Amino acid sequence: MFGDLHVPTRADAIPKAFYDYISHQHYDLCLVTGDLVQEDKMRAVMPPLPTCYIAQGNMDMGARHEFHHELQIEGLSFLLLHGTQLRPRGNLDQLWEIAKNIGAHVTVHGHTHTPSIDVHKGRLFLNPGTITGATGGWGGRKDASFLEAVISSLNIDVTLFYTNWQVVKESRLHFRLEDETMTQVQ
């Protein structure tokens, strides 16, 4: 899961450590939270990707991506969207209302450029941040991040990869769906 690349307007590459790591993985699919800006340029800076579901971001002018995707993966219902409509950005109460209405156990969203992994009112919310370190409109770059998930039998193991452009850090969390409620498992 990744997003908020802003290629080529605010960034032109992903961290080399991310590129090298992703190049050696065998993913089944890729969830992209939008704001690619130009898909052909985005694909040029990424390693080869599997089937991608891409949500339309507010900076994806002229693109023809879906506003959101609803997916069923290993018994879990996923919602993928950018998050442009949320005020303030990343508002979990608003996301929870949307997820509840759609019936999503897991919502993957972006727009904030900041990674987060939250369980809120029994639903899991995943924000991969920005894989290129693109800022929210000003110059420079910020820490880059993406998420990886392994899903099996109502379980989801999520790994956050995060770098300050010098050191890559990983954080792993485990979640399970029980009685229509997502809970963190130790």
C-alpha positions as CSV (number, residue, x, y, z in Angstrom):
1,M,0.0,0.0,0.0
2,F,1.4,3.4,-0.9
3,G,0.3,6.8,-2.2
4,D,0.7,10.5,-2.3
5,L,3.7,10.2,-4.7
6,H,3.2,13.6,-6.5
7,V,5.4,12.5,-9.3
8,P,6.8,14.6,-11.1
9,T,5.5,17.8,-9.5
10,R,6.8,17.4,-5.9
11,A,9.1,14.3,-6.1
12,D,11.0,12.3,-8.7
13,A,11.9,9.1,-6.9
14,I,11.3,6.8,-3.9
15,P,14.0,6.0,-1.4
16,K,16.5,3.5,-2.9
17,A,16.1,1.2,0.1
18,F,12.4,1.0,-0.6
19,Y,12.9,0.4,-4.3
20,D,15.4,-2.4,-3.6
21,Y,13.1,-4.0,-1.0
22,I,10.0,-3.8,-3.1
23,S,11.9,-5.2,-6.1
24,H,12.5,-8.5,-4.3
25,Q,9.0,-9.0,-3.0
26,H,6.2,-11.0,-4.7
27,Y,3.0,-9.1,-4.0
28,D,-0.4,-10.3,-5.1
29,L,-1.8,-6.8,-5.5
30,C,-1.1,-3.2,-4.7
31,L,-3.5,-0.6,-3.2
32,V,-2.6,3.0,-4.1
33,T,-4.3,5.9,-2.2
34,G,-4.0,8.4,-5.1
35,D,-2.2,11.6,-5.9
36,L,0.1,9.9,-8.4
37,V,-0.2,13.1,-10.5
38,Q,1.0,11.3,-13.6
39,E,0.6,7.5,-13.6
40,D,3.3,6.9,-16.3
41,K,5.8,8.9,-14.3
42,M,4.8,7.1,-11.1
43,R,5.3,3.7,-12.7
44,A,8.7,4.8,-14.0
45,V,10.0,5.5,-10.4
46,M,8.5,2.3,-8.9
47,P,9.7,-1.3,-9.4
48,P,7.4,-3.5,-11.5
49,L,4.0,-3.7,-9.7
50,P,1.3,-6.4,-9.6
51,T,-2.3,-5.6,-10.3
52,C,-3.0,-2.2,-8.8
53,Y,-6.2,-0.7,-7.5
54,I,-5.8,3.1,-7.6
55,A,-8.1,5.6,-5.9
56,Q,-8.5,9.0,-7.6
57,G,-6.6,11.7,-5.7
58,N,-7.3,15.4,-5.7
59,M,-4.0,16.0,-7.7
60,D,-4.7,13.3,-10.3
61,M,-6.0,15.8,-12.9
62,G,-7.1,14.1,-16.1
63,A,-6.8,10.6,-14.6
64,R,-9.7,8.1,-14.8
65,H,-9.3,6.2,-11.6
66,E,-12.2,5.2,-9.5
67,F,-13.1,7.5,-6.5
68,H,-13.0,4.4,-4.3
69,H,-12.7,0.6,-4.5
70,E,-14.4,-2.0,-2.4
71,L,-12.5,-5.3,-2.3
72,Q,-13.0,-8.6,-0.5
73,I,-9.7,-10.2,0.5
74,E,-9.5,-13.4,2.6
75,G,-12.8,-12.7,4.2
76,L,-12.1,-9.1,5.0
77,S,-13.9,-6.2,3.4
78,F,-11.6,-3.4,2.3
79,L,-12.4,0.2,1.2
80,L,-9.7,2.1,-0.7
81,L,-10.0,5.9,-1.1
82,H,-7.9,9.0,-1.2
83,G,-9.5,11.0,1.6
84,T,-9.9,14.4,-0.1
85,Q,-13.5,14.7,1.3
86,L,-12.4,14.6,5.0
87,R,-12.2,17.7,7.2
88,P,-9.8,17.9,8.8
89,R,-7.6,15.6,6.8
90,G,-7.6,12.0,8.0
91,N,-10.7,12.5,10.2
92,L,-11.3,9.0,11.7
93,D,-14.9,9.7,12.7
94,Q,-15.8,10.7,9.2
95,L,-13.9,7.7,7.8
96,W,-15.6,5.4,10.3
97,E,-19.1,6.6,9.0
98,I,-18.1,5.9,5.4
99,A,-16.6,2.5,6.3
100,K,-19.7,1.6,8.4
101,N,-22.1,2.5,5.5
102,I,-20.1,0.5,3.0
103,G,-19.5,-2.4,5.4
104,A,-15.7,-2.2,5.3
105,H,-13.6,-3.9,8.0
106,V,-10.4,-2.2,6.8
107,T,-10.1,1.3,5.2
108,V,-7.0,2.3,3.3
109,H,-6.7,6.1,2.8
110,G,-4.2,8.8,2.1
111,H,-4.2,12.6,1.6
112,T,-2.4,13.4,4.9
113,H,1.1,12.4,3.7
114,T,1.5,10.9,7.2
115,P,1.4,7.2,7.9
116,S,-1.0,5.8,10.5
117,I,-2.4,2.5,11.7
118,D,-5.5,2.9,13.8
119,V,-8.4,0.8,15.2
120,H,-11.3,3.1,15.7
121,K,-14.7,1.9,16.8
122,G,-13.9,-1.7,15.8
123,R,-12.6,-0.9,12.3
124,L,-9.0,-0.8,11.0
125,F,-7.8,2.4,9.2
126,L,-4.5,2.3,7.3
127,N,-2.7,5.3,5.9
128,P,0.6,4.5,4.1
129,G,1.8,8.1,4.1
130,T,3.9,9.2,1.2
131,I,6.3,6.8,-0.4
132,T,8.3,9.6,-2.1
133,G,8.5,11.9,0.9
134,A,6.4,14.5,-1.0
135,T,5.3,17.4,1.1
136,G,1.8,18.8,1.3
137,G,2.5,21.6,-1.1
138,W,5.6,23.4,0.1
139,G,9.2,22.7,-1.0
140,G,11.6,20.1,0.3
141,R,10.8,16.5,1.4
142,K,9.6,14.7,4.4
143,D,10.0,11.2,5.8
144,A,8.9,8.5,3.3
145,S,6.7,5.5,4.1
146,F,4.6,2.6,2.8
147,L,2.6,-0.3,4.3
148,E,2.8,-4.0,3.6
149,A,0.0,-6.4,4.6
150,V,-0.2,-10.2,4.8
151,I,-3.9,-11.3,5.0
152,S,-5.0,-14.8,5.9
153,S,-8.2,-16.2,7.5
154,L,-9.6,-12.9,9.0
155,N,-6.1,-11.9,10.2
156,I,-4.0,-9.0,8.8
157,D,-0.4,-8.5,9.7
158,V,0.6,-4.9,8.8
159,T,4.2,-3.6,8.5
160,L,5.0,0.1,8.3
161,F,8.2,0.9,6.5
162,Y,9.4,4.4,7.4
163,T,12.6,6.3,6.6
164,N,14.1,9.7,7.3
165,W,16.2,9.1,4.2
166,Q,19.1,7.8,6.3
167,V,17.7,4.8,8.3
168,V,14.8,2.5,7.4
169,K,12.6,1.5,10.3
170,E,9.9,-1.2,10.4
171,S,7.0,-1.5,12.8
172,R,4.7,-4.6,12.7
173,L,1.2,-4.9,14.1
174,H,-1.3,-7.8,14.0
175,F,-5.1,-7.6,13.8
176,R,-8.0,-10.0,13.7
177,L,-11.7,-9.8,12.8
178,E,-13.9,-11.3,15.5
179,D,-17.6,-10.8,15.6
180,E,-17.4,-8.1,12.9
181,T,-14.9,-6.1,15.0
182,M,-11.2,-5.6,14.2
183,T,-9.0,-5.9,17.2
184,Q,-5.2,-5.7,17.7
185,V,-3.6,-9.0,18.6
186,Q,-0.4,-9.2,20.6
